[in-house]
Amino acid sequence: MCEQDKISKTDAQWQAQLSPQAYQVCRLKGTEPPGSGQYDQHFEAGQHCCCCCGQALFSSQSKFDAGCGWPSFYQPLAADVVVEKLDTSLGMHRIEVQCYRCAAHLGHVFPDGPVPTGLRYCINSVALTFTAD
C-alpha cells in the first residue's frame, strides 16, 4: 500500500457513515463489551474487512477462538494492511492495531496467540465487516 491509498475524512463525515458504536470504537478508540460482537464466534470462510473503508484485513483461515470475547486472528492478510502503535492509555502497555488505509482503531495485538506467529490480534467485531468466500 502507499500513501495515495489512504482515506481521510472529517469527524462529521465518519459520524454520518458509521453507527454510534462503530464511531466510538473506530474513531475514538473505544472497546465493545466482550462477547457482544457478531464475529466473536463466527467461523465462516471469508475475509474480515475494515467497517470504515472496506480494506480486507484478516482471513478466516487465521481466525481462532481465544476465549477472550473478541474475534482473534494470529496474523493479518498482509503486513501492510494494519499499523501497530504503542498504546499506553489506561496505564497499560499495549500495541494498538489500526487499519493502514483509514487509521481506524481495530483493537490490540498480544504475544499470547497460537503457532505459527504466537500473536493474538484481538479485534472489535464492530470494526469489521465480513465477505464470504
C-alpha positions as CSV (number, residue, x, y, z in Angstrom):
1,M,0.0,0.0,0.0
2,C,1.1,3.6,-0.5
3,E,0.2,7.0,0.9
4,Q,-2.2,7.7,-2.0
5,D,-4.3,4.7,-0.9
6,K,-5.1,6.3,2.4
7,I,-8.6,7.7,3.2
8,S,-9.1,10.9,5.3
9,K,-12.5,12.2,6.4
10,T,-13.7,14.7,9.0
11,D,-15.2,13.6,12.2
12,A,-18.6,14.7,10.9
13,Q,-18.2,12.5,7.8
14,W,-17.2,9.5,9.9
15,Q,-20.2,10.1,12.3
16,A,-22.6,10.2,9.3
17,Q,-21.1,7.0,7.9
18,L,-20.8,4.8,11.0
19,S,-23.1,3.6,13.7
20,P,-22.6,5.3,17.1
21,Q,-20.9,2.2,18.4
22,A,-18.6,1.8,15.4
23,Y,-17.7,5.5,15.6
24,Q,-16.9,5.2,19.3
25,V,-14.6,2.2,18.7
26,C,-13.0,3.0,15.4
27,R,-12.6,6.8,15.6
28,L,-12.5,7.4,19.4
29,K,-10.5,4.2,20.3
30,G,-13.2,2.6,22.4
31,T,-13.9,-1.1,23.0
32,E,-17.1,-3.1,22.6
33,P,-18.0,-5.3,25.6
34,P,-16.5,-8.8,25.5
35,G,-18.8,-11.4,24.0
36,S,-21.1,-8.8,22.5
37,G,-19.8,-8.7,18.9
38,Q,-21.2,-10.7,16.0
39,Y,-17.9,-12.1,14.8
40,D,-16.5,-13.5,18.1
41,Q,-17.9,-17.0,17.4
42,H,-18.2,-16.6,13.6
43,F,-16.1,-19.1,11.7
44,E,-17.4,-19.0,8.1
45,A,-14.8,-19.0,5.3
46,G,-14.0,-15.5,4.0
47,Q,-12.4,-12.2,4.8
48,H,-12.9,-9.7,7.6
49,C,-12.7,-6.1,6.4
50,C,-12.5,-2.7,7.9
51,C,-16.0,-1.3,8.5
52,C,-14.8,2.2,7.8
53,C,-13.1,1.8,4.4
54,G,-13.7,-1.8,3.3
55,Q,-10.0,-2.8,3.3
56,A,-9.6,-6.5,3.6
57,L,-7.7,-7.1,6.9
58,F,-7.9,-10.7,8.2
59,S,-8.7,-14.1,6.6
60,S,-11.0,-16.6,8.4
61,Q,-8.1,-19.0,7.9
62,S,-6.1,-17.2,10.6
63,K,-9.1,-16.8,13.0
64,F,-9.1,-18.8,16.2
65,D,-11.2,-19.0,19.4
66,A,-9.1,-17.3,22.0
67,G,-12.0,-17.4,24.6
68,C,-11.5,-13.7,25.3
69,G,-14.8,-12.4,23.9
70,W,-13.5,-10.7,20.8
71,P,-12.6,-12.0,17.3
72,S,-9.0,-13.2,17.4
73,F,-6.6,-13.8,14.5
74,Y,-2.9,-14.9,14.5
75,Q,-2.0,-12.7,11.6
76,P,-3.4,-10.0,9.2
77,L,-3.9,-10.8,5.5
78,A,-0.6,-8.9,4.7
79,A,1.8,-6.9,6.8
80,D,0.9,-3.6,5.1
81,V,-2.9,-3.7,5.8
82,V,-2.5,-2.8,9.5
83,V,-0.4,-0.4,11.5
84,E,0.8,-1.3,15.0
85,K,1.3,1.6,17.5
86,L,2.3,1.7,21.2
87,D,-0.7,2.4,23.4
88,T,-0.1,3.5,27.0
89,S,-3.6,4.6,27.7
90,L,-5.3,3.4,30.9
91,G,-1.9,2.9,32.5
92,M,-1.2,-0.2,30.3
93,H,1.5,-1.0,27.8
94,R,-0.2,-2.5,24.7
95,I,0.1,-2.5,21.0
96,E,-2.8,-0.9,19.2
97,V,-3.9,-2.2,15.8
98,Q,-5.2,0.3,13.2
99,C,-6.3,0.0,9.6
100,Y,-3.5,1.2,7.4
101,R,-5.9,2.8,4.9
102,C,-8.1,4.9,7.2
103,A,-6.4,4.7,10.6
104,A,-9.5,3.1,12.2
105,H,-8.8,1.7,15.7
106,L,-9.4,-2.1,15.4
107,G,-8.2,-3.5,18.7
108,H,-4.8,-4.7,20.1
109,V,-2.2,-7.4,19.4
110,F,-0.8,-9.5,22.2
111,P,2.0,-12.1,22.3
112,D,-0.1,-14.9,23.5
113,G,-1.5,-16.4,20.3
114,P,-1.1,-19.8,18.7
115,V,1.6,-21.0,16.3
116,P,2.7,-20.1,13.7
117,T,3.0,-16.5,14.9
118,G,2.4,-16.6,18.6
119,L,0.3,-13.4,18.2
120,R,-3.3,-12.7,19.0
121,Y,-4.9,-9.8,17.1
122,C,-7.8,-9.1,19.4
123,I,-10.2,-7.1,17.2
124,N,-13.5,-5.4,17.9
125,S,-16.4,-7.0,15.9
126,V,-18.0,-3.6,15.3
127,A,-14.8,-2.5,13.5
128,L,-15.3,-5.3,10.9
129,T,-17.5,-6.4,8.1
130,F,-17.4,-9.9,6.6
131,T,-17.3,-11.1,3.0
132,A,-17.8,-14.8,2.5
133,D,-15.6,-16.8,0.1
